[in-house]
Amino acid sequence: MMVHQLFDRSRLTIQPVTPIGQPVTERKNIYYPVRRFKSPVSEDEQNFIDTLTADIEEKKKIIIGFGAHFIKNKCQHHLIKLFEKGYITHVVTNGASTIHDFEFAKFGQTEEDVREGLAQGTFGLWNTGEFINKAINDYTSLGYGQAIGKYIDEKRDKDAIWPAACASLSWHCYKREIPLSICTSIGHDIIYEHPECDGAKIGEASYIDFLKLAHTLEGLTDAVVLCVGSAITFPMVMEKAFAMAVHVAPHTGTNVSCYIVDLFDENSDWENNGNEPQQSDPSYYIRSLKTFNRMFPGRCKYKKMDNRKLMREL
């Protein structure tokens, strides 16, 4: 049988990212306290927000999922305020979110120039991967999300100043004991480039987080599911965890409503026509609409809106 060779990661040179004021690398996104989003809220958007807010106040349980731009846009500040109300039941996101969250916490900056990095062969080859992989390797049994939060909690202000650790979503989830499920895909994130990456441990940690989500969903009836800018990961993960939960607790999801916020145009009117678009309709292939309307038929609403505008108003 042919033995295929593997890439030798020991040949890679890992460069440091340093905190603000000690520029070794140029980062494009600097941490700053949250600012007001300038774009005004339209009447249609306000109606959507009012409906969502009233639903949240009634059910007082939110499962929220989002993509990495949620963190890059610093929406975690608004989410942490919802933590203080005690409404957040579970947080679900992808691996890229934790990279931006961690870099903000440790370095006060995130987001490199991908185009330039790819041309030079340096994209992703930073010590960010060293720290995150170490957290996962050391605390695998806690799950991916909790491992990152624990690592930040143990390291902040001990070996160096962490300029924005107090704004870290991972850290807040860890300290408040809110489940943070990081559902990653092998090869998707820069941490997989790093020589210390252990795919088995990442897989184990992420699967633990998936099982935490299934446990949260089991028997859950009165809740709001909020999908903010997650085109694939959150819908797909929720779909499988939901099926597991319904299998053992058939009443799961009976009074769950879902709100989807993204930037795509949607003209098929999923929430009102009661039927899925035909496969010839491009809207059929919008994963978030397809998945959540199947899970919660007649209880899903979509609004095209910037995530910063939404989170500012909640």
C-alpha positions in Angstrom: 0.0 0.0 0.0 1.3 3.4 -0.9 2.4 5.6 2.0 1.7 9.3 1.4 4.2 11.7 2.8 3.2 14.5 5.2 4.3 18.1 5.3 7.2 18.7 7.7 6.0 21.5 9.9 9.4 21.9 11.6 10.6 23.9 8.6 8.1 26.7 9.3 9.3 29.9 11.0 6.7 31.3 13.5 6.8 35.0 14.0 5.7 36.9 17.1 2.7 39.2 17.4 3.4 41.9 20.0 1.1 44.2 21.9 0.2 47.7 20.7 3.1 50.0 21.0 5.7 47.3 20.1 4.9 46.8 16.4 6.6 43.7 15.0 3.6 43.0 12.7 1.1 45.4 11.2 -2.4 44.6 12.3 -5.5 46.1 10.7 -8.0 45.9 13.5 -7.1 47.6 16.8 -9.0 47.0 20.0 -11.0 50.0 21.3 -13.9 50.5 23.6 -17.1 49.9 21.7 -18.4 52.9 19.7 -21.9 53.6 18.4 -22.6 52.3 15.0 -23.3 55.3 12.8 -25.9 53.9 10.4 -29.4 54.7 11.6 -32.0 52.0 12.2 -34.8 51.9 9.6 -38.4 51.5 10.6 -38.5 47.9 9.2 -35.3 47.1 11.1 -36.7 48.6 14.3 -39.9 46.5 14.0 -37.7 43.4 13.7 -35.6 44.4 16.7 -38.8 45.2 18.8 -40.2 41.8 18.0 -37.0 40.1 18.9 -36.5 42.1 22.1 -40.1 41.3 23.3 -39.5 37.6 22.5 -36.3 37.6 24.5 -37.9 39.4 27.5 -40.7 36.8 27.5 -38.5 33.7 27.2 -35.3 34.9 28.9 -33.3 32.2 27.2 -31.0 32.8 24.2 -28.9 30.4 22.2 -26.7 32.6 20.0 -24.4 31.6 17.1 -22.2 33.8 14.9 -19.2 34.0 12.7 -15.8 35.6 13.1 -16.9 39.1 11.9 -19.1 39.3 14.9 -15.9 39.5 17.0 -14.0 41.6 14.5 -16.8 44.1 14.7 -16.5 44.0 18.5 -20.1 42.9 19.0 -19.0 40.8 22.0 -19.3 44.0 24.1 -23.1 44.0 23.6 -23.3 40.3 24.1 -21.5 40.5 27.4 -24.2 43.0 28.5 -26.8 40.3 27.8 -24.7 38.0 30.0 -25.4 40.4 32.8 -29.1 39.9 32.4 -28.7 36.1 32.7 -30.4 35.5 29.3 -27.6 33.7 27.4 -28.0 29.9 27.7 -25.3 28.9 25.1 -22.9 30.5 22.7 -21.9 28.8 19.5 -19.3 29.9 17.0 -16.4 28.7 14.8 -12.6 28.6 15.4 -11.9 31.9 13.6 -13.9 33.7 16.2 -11.7 32.5 19.0 -8.6 33.6 17.1 -9.8 37.2 16.9 -11.1 37.1 20.4 -7.7 35.8 21.7 -5.6 38.2 19.7 -7.7 41.2 21.0 -7.2 39.9 24.5 -3.5 39.3 24.4 -2.2 41.8 21.8 -5.0 44.4 21.6 -5.1 43.9 17.9 -6.1 41.3 15.3 -6.6 40.8 11.5 -3.5 40.6 9.3 -3.2 41.5 5.6 -4.2 38.1 4.1 -3.4 39.1 0.5 0.1 40.1 1.4 0.6 37.2 3.8 -0.4 34.7 1.1 2.0 36.2 -1.4 4.9 36.1 1.0 4.0 32.7 2.6 3.6 34.2 6.0 -0.2 34.2 6.4 -1.2 32.7 9.8 2.3 31.8 10.9 2.2 33.7 14.1 2.6 32.7 17.7 -1.2 33.1 18.1 -1.3 29.5 17.0 1.2 28.5 19.7 -0.9 29.9 22.5 -4.2 28.6 21.3 -2.9 25.1 20.6 -1.3 25.1 24.0 -4.6 25.9 25.6 -6.4 23.2 23.8 -3.6 20.6 24.4 -3.5 21.4 28.1 -7.2 21.5 28.8 -8.7 19.2 26.1 -11.2 17.6 28.5 -12.8 20.9 29.2 -13.8 21.4 25.6 -12.4 24.0 23.1 -14.3 27.0 24.3 -13.7 26.5 28.0 -10.0 25.7 27.4 -9.4 29.1 25.8 -11.2 30.9 28.6 -9.3 29.0 31.3 -5.9 29.7 29.5 -6.7 33.4 29.3 -7.8 33.5 33.0 -4.6 31.8 34.1 -2.2 33.7 32.0 -3.6 37.3 31.9 -1.4 39.8 33.7 1.1 37.1 34.8 3.6 36.8 32.0 2.8 40.1 30.3 0.1 42.7 30.1 -3.0 41.6 28.2 -4.5 44.9 26.9 -8.0 43.7 26.4 -8.5 40.4 28.3 -11.4 41.9 30.1 -13.2 42.2 26.7 -12.7 38.6 25.8 -15.8 36.6 25.1 -14.0 33.3 25.8 -12.9 34.7 29.2 -16.3 36.0 30.1 -18.0 32.7 29.2 -15.4 30.8 31.4 -15.8 33.1 34.4 -19.7 33.1 34.1 -19.9 29.3 33.4 -21.8 30.0 30.1 -21.2 27.1 27.7 -19.2 28.3 24.7 -19.2 25.7 21.9 -16.4 26.1 19.4 -17.3 23.9 16.4 -14.3 23.9 14.2 -13.4 22.3 10.9 -10.0 20.8 10.4 -7.7 23.1 8.3 -10.0 26.1 8.4 -8.0 28.2 10.9 -4.5 29.5 11.2 -3.8 27.4 14.3 -3.7 24.3 12.0 -0.5 25.7 10.4 1.4 25.7 13.7 3.9 22.9 14.5 2.3 22.3 17.9 -1.2 21.7 16.5 -2.6 18.3 17.6 -5.6 17.6 15.3 -6.8 14.8 17.6 -7.0 17.0 20.6 -8.7 19.8 18.7 -11.2 17.3 17.4 -11.8 15.9 20.9 -12.2 19.4 22.4 -14.6 20.6 19.7 -16.7 17.4 19.9 -17.0 17.9 23.6 -18.4 21.3 22.8 -20.8 19.8 20.3 -22.1 17.4 23.0 -22.5 20.3 25.4 -24.8 22.0 22.8 -26.9 18.8 22.3 -27.3 18.6 26.1 -28.5 22.3 26.3 -31.0 21.6 23.5 -32.4 18.5 25.1 -35.9 19.2 26.3 -35.5 23.0 25.6 -38.9 24.5 24.8 -39.1 28.2 25.6 -36.1 29.9 24.0 -34.9 32.2 21.3 -32.3 31.0 18.8 -30.3 34.0 17.3 -28.2 33.4 14.3 -26.0 36.4 13.5 -23.8 36.2 10.4 -23.2 32.4 10.5 -23.8 31.1 7.0 -22.7 27.5 7.6 -21.3 26.5 11.0 -24.1 27.4 13.4 -27.0 26.1 11.3 -25.2 22.8 10.5 -24.1 22.2 14.0 -27.5 23.1 15.5 -29.3 20.8 13.0 -27.4 17.7 14.2 -27.5 18.6 17.9 -31.2 19.3 17.6 -31.9 15.9 16.0 -30.1 14.2 18.9 -32.1 16.2 21.4 -35.5 15.5 19.8 -34.6 11.8 19.6 -34.5 11.5 23.4 -36.9 14.4 24.3 -39.5 14.7 21.5 -40.9 17.9 23.0 -37.6 19.7 22.3 -38.1 23.0 20.4 -41.9 23.2 20.6 -41.9 26.9 21.6 -38.5 27.9 20.3 -38.4 30.9 17.9 -35.5 31.8 15.6 -34.2 35.1 14.3 -31.6 35.2 11.5 -29.6 38.3 10.8 -27.2 38.5 7.8 -26.3 40.5 4.7 -27.7 38.5 1.9 -30.8 39.4 -0.1 -33.8 37.1 0.4 -36.9 37.3 -1.7 -38.5 33.9 -1.4 -40.3 34.8 1.8 -39.6 31.6 3.7 -41.3 32.6 6.9 -44.7 33.3 5.3 -45.3 30.9 2.5 -44.9 27.8 4.6 -43.2 25.9 1.8 -39.5 25.4 0.9 -38.5 27.1 -2.4 -37.9 24.8 -5.3 -34.4 23.5 -5.8 -34.3 25.7 -8.9 -34.6 28.7 -6.6 -31.2 30.0 -5.3 -32.8 30.7 -2.0 -33.2 27.0 -1.4 -29.4 26.8 -0.9 -29.2 29.5 1.8 -28.2 27.2 4.6 -29.4 29.3 7.6 -32.9 29.8 6.1 -33.2 26.2 5.1 -32.0 24.6 8.3 -33.8 26.8 10.8 -37.1 26.8 8.9 -37.0 23.1 8.9 -36.2 23.0 12.7 -38.7 25.7 13.7 -41.3 25.9 10.9 -43.4 29.1 10.9 -41.2 30.5 13.8 -38.3 31.9 11.9 -37.7 35.5 10.9 -34.9 36.9 8.7 -33.6 40.5 8.5 -30.8 41.9 6.3 -28.9 44.0 8.8 -25.4 44.8 10.0 -24.6 42.8 13.1 -23.3 45.9 14.9 -26.6 47.6 14.4 -28.5 44.7 15.8 -26.4 44.1 18.8 -26.3 47.8 19.7 -30.1 47.8 20.1 -30.5 44.6 22.1 
